[in-house]
C-alpha cells in the first residue's frame, strides 16, 4: 500500500526537462510574434496620426471658409462653439493628441506660406527619423515624399 502511494506521488507534476522544453518553446514563439506585433502597433499609430492631421487640416480650412479666408491663431479656435453652437473640429471639445500623447503643433499661415499642422513624433522634438520623425498634413494626405 505504501509503495503504491509513493509511486503515485513521484509521478505527479512535470520534470525539470519538461518545464525547460515548454519555456524554450514559449520563448521562441514570443521571439517570432513580438516583432510583428510591434510593427502593426506602429502602423496603427501612424494611421491614427494621419486621420488626426487630415481632420485638423480640414477643420482649419472650414474655419477659414467661414471667416473670410482668415485662419485662426491657435487650434483652440476649432473647438470653441461658433454663433450656431457648432465647433469646426468634432473631437469632444478638445484638440486630440498624437499617439504618444503630445499635442499637435500648428503654425498659422504667414508670408505667403500655407498653415502647417504637425506632430513632432514619439520623442516630442523637432526632427528625427522613424517614430521620432515630424509628420504634417502633407505627409498625411500623401503629398510628401517623407515616409
SEMARKE-755168 format. One record per residue (C-alpha): residue in three letters; x, y, z. Coordinates in steps of 0.1 Angstrom, whole numbers. Each point is the difference from the previous one (the first is absolute). Layout:
REM residues N
<r r="ala" X="X" Y="Y" Z="Z"/>
...
END
This chain:
REM residues 147
<r r="unk" X="0" Y="0" Z="0"/>
<r r="unk" X="28" Y="24" Z="9"/>
<r r="unk" X="18" Y="-8" Z="-32"/>
<r r="unk" X="-30" Y="8" Z="-21"/>
<r r="unk" X="-4" Y="34" Z="17"/>
<r r="unk" X="37" Y="8" Z="-4"/>
<r r="unk" X="0" Y="-10" Z="-37"/>
<r r="unk" X="-30" Y="21" Z="-7"/>
<r r="unk" X="13" Y="32" Z="18"/>
<r r="unk" X="33" Y="-3" Z="-19"/>
<r r="unk" X="-18" Y="0" Z="-34"/>
<r r="unk" X="-20" Y="32" Z="6"/>
<r r="unk" X="12" Y="33" Z="-14"/>
<r r="unk" X="25" Y="9" Z="-27"/>
<r r="unk" X="37" Y="-8" Z="-1"/>
<r r="unk" X="26" Y="27" Z="-3"/>
<r r="unk" X="7" Y="-11" Z="-36"/>
<r r="unk" X="-37" Y="3" Z="-10"/>
<r r="unk" X="-2" Y="35" Z="16"/>
<r r="unk" X="31" Y="11" Z="-19"/>
<r r="unk" X="-14" Y="-12" Z="-33"/>
<r r="unk" X="-32" Y="20" Z="6"/>
<r r="unk" X="19" Y="31" Z="9"/>
<r r="unk" X="22" Y="-3" Z="-31"/>
<r r="unk" X="-31" Y="-4" Z="-22"/>
<r r="unk" X="-17" Y="30" Z="16"/>
<r r="unk" X="32" Y="20" Z="-5"/>
<r r="unk" X="2" Y="-9" Z="-37"/>
<r r="unk" X="-37" Y="9" Z="-5"/>
<r r="unk" X="5" Y="34" Z="17"/>
<r r="unk" X="31" Y="6" Z="-21"/>
<r r="unk" X="-19" Y="-6" Z="-32"/>
<r r="unk" X="-33" Y="18" Z="9"/>
<r r="unk" X="12" Y="31" Z="18"/>
<r r="unk" X="18" Y="17" Z="-29"/>
<r r="unk" X="-31" Y="-3" Z="-22"/>
<r r="unk" X="-22" Y="12" Z="28"/>
<r r="unk" X="21" Y="31" Z="5"/>
<r r="unk" X="1" Y="7" Z="-37"/>
<r r="unk" X="-38" Y="-1" Z="-2"/>
<r r="unk" X="-3" Y="21" Z="32"/>
<r r="unk" X="21" Y="27" Z="-17"/>
<r r="unk" X="-20" Y="-2" Z="-32"/>
<r r="unk" X="-32" Y="6" Z="21"/>
<r r="unk" X="16" Y="31" Z="16"/>
<r r="unk" X="9" Y="13" Z="-34"/>
<r r="unk" X="-35" Y="-5" Z="-13"/>
<r r="unk" X="-15" Y="18" Z="30"/>
<r r="unk" X="25" Y="29" Z="-5"/>
<r r="unk" X="-9" Y="2" Z="-37"/>
<r r="unk" X="-37" Y="2" Z="9"/>
<r r="unk" X="5" Y="26" Z="27"/>
<r r="unk" X="22" Y="22" Z="-23"/>
<r r="unk" X="-25" Y="-2" Z="-29"/>
<r r="unk" X="-29" Y="8" Z="24"/>
<r r="unk" X="17" Y="30" Z="15"/>
<r r="unk" X="11" Y="13" Z="-34"/>
<r r="unk" X="-35" Y="-3" Z="-13"/>
<r r="unk" X="-14" Y="18" Z="31"/>
<r r="unk" X="25" Y="28" Z="-5"/>
<r r="unk" X="-11" Y="4" Z="-37"/>
<r r="unk" X="-37" Y="0" Z="11"/>
<r r="unk" X="8" Y="27" Z="26"/>
<r r="unk" X="17" Y="21" Z="-26"/>
<r r="unk" X="-29" Y="-4" Z="-24"/>
<r r="unk" X="-24" Y="12" Z="27"/>
<r r="unk" X="22" Y="29" Z="10"/>
<r r="unk" X="8" Y="17" Z="-33"/>
<r r="unk" X="32" Y="-20" Z="-7"/>
<r r="unk" X="15" Y="8" Z="34"/>
<r r="unk" X="16" Y="-29" Z="19"/>
<r r="unk" X="-1" Y="-2" Z="38"/>
<r r="unk" X="30" Y="9" Z="21"/>
<r r="unk" X="-2" Y="-33" Z="19"/>
<r r="unk" X="-16" Y="-33" Z="-2"/>
<r r="unk" X="-22" Y="9" Z="30"/>
<r r="unk" X="-23" Y="19" Z="-24"/>
<r r="unk" X="-10" Y="-32" Z="-16"/>
<r r="unk" X="-17" Y="-14" Z="31"/>
<r r="unk" X="-16" Y="32" Z="11"/>
<r r="unk" X="-37" Y="3" Z="-9"/>
<r r="unk" X="-9" Y="25" Z="-27"/>
<r r="unk" X="-32" Y="21" Z="-1"/>
<r r="unk" X="-20" Y="-31" Z="-10"/>
<r r="unk" X="13" Y="-21" Z="29"/>
<r r="unk" X="21" Y="-22" Z="-23"/>
<r r="unk" X="38" Y="-7" Z="1"/>
<r r="unk" X="22" Y="-4" Z="-30"/>
<r r="unk" X="18" Y="-30" Z="15"/>
<r r="unk" X="-23" Y="-28" Z="12"/>
<r r="unk" X="22" Y="-15" Z="27"/>
<r r="unk" X="-19" Y="4" Z="32"/>
<r r="unk" X="10" Y="36" Z="8"/>
<r r="unk" X="37" Y="-5" Z="0"/>
<r r="unk" X="29" Y="-2" Z="-25"/>
<r r="unk" X="11" Y="-36" Z="-4"/>
<r r="unk" X="35" Y="-10" Z="10"/>
<r r="unk" X="24" Y="-21" Z="-22"/>
<r r="unk" X="4" Y="-37" Z="7"/>
<r r="unk" X="28" Y="8" Z="25"/>
<r r="unk" X="-22" Y="24" Z="20"/>
<r r="unk" X="18" Y="31" Z="-14"/>
<r r="unk" X="-21" Y="30" Z="-12"/>
<r r="unk" X="-2" Y="6" Z="-37"/>
<r r="unk" X="19" Y="31" Z="-10"/>
<r r="unk" X="-15" Y="28" Z="-22"/>
<r r="unk" X="18" Y="27" Z="-20"/>
<r r="unk" X="-25" Y="25" Z="-14"/>
<r r="unk" X="5" Y="11" Z="-36"/>
<r r="unk" X="24" Y="29" Z="-3"/>
<r r="unk" X="21" Y="16" Z="-28"/>
<r r="unk" X="-19" Y="-17" Z="-27"/>
<r r="unk" X="6" Y="-34" Z="15"/>
<r r="unk" X="-29" Y="-24" Z="7"/>
<r r="unk" X="-7" Y="-11" Z="36"/>
<r r="unk" X="17" Y="-31" Z="14"/>
<r r="unk" X="-15" Y="-25" Z="25"/>
<r r="unk" X="25" Y="-26" Z="12"/>
<r r="unk" X="11" Y="-25" Z="26"/>
<r r="unk" X="36" Y="0" Z="12"/>
<r r="unk" X="0" Y="-37" Z="3"/>
<r r="unk" X="5" Y="-23" Z="29"/>
<r r="unk" X="29" Y="20" Z="15"/>
<r r="unk" X="-19" Y="33" Z="-1"/>
<r r="unk" X="31" Y="17" Z="-15"/>
<r r="unk" X="4" Y="18" Z="-34"/>
<r r="unk" X="15" Y="-24" Z="-25"/>
<r r="unk" X="8" Y="-36" Z="3"/>
<r r="unk" X="-5" Y="-33" Z="-19"/>
<r r="unk" X="-24" Y="-29" Z="2"/>
<r r="unk" X="-25" Y="4" Z="29"/>
<r r="unk" X="18" Y="33" Z="10"/>
<r r="unk" X="-5" Y="16" Z="-34"/>
<r r="unk" X="-21" Y="31" Z="-4"/>
<r r="unk" X="-32" Y="-6" Z="-20"/>
<r r="unk" X="-23" Y="27" Z="-14"/>
<r r="unk" X="-33" Y="2" Z="-19"/>
<r r="unk" X="18" Y="-3" Z="-34"/>
<r r="unk" X="15" Y="-33" Z="11"/>
<r r="unk" X="-34" Y="-11" Z="13"/>
<r r="unk" X="-16" Y="8" Z="-34"/>
<r r="unk" X="28" Y="-18" Z="-19"/>
<r r="unk" X="14" Y="32" Z="-14"/>
<r r="unk" X="34" Y="-4" Z="16"/>
<r r="unk" X="28" Y="-24" Z="-10"/>
<r r="unk" X="9" Y="-4" Z="37"/>
<r r="unk" X="-10" Y="-35" Z="11"/>
END
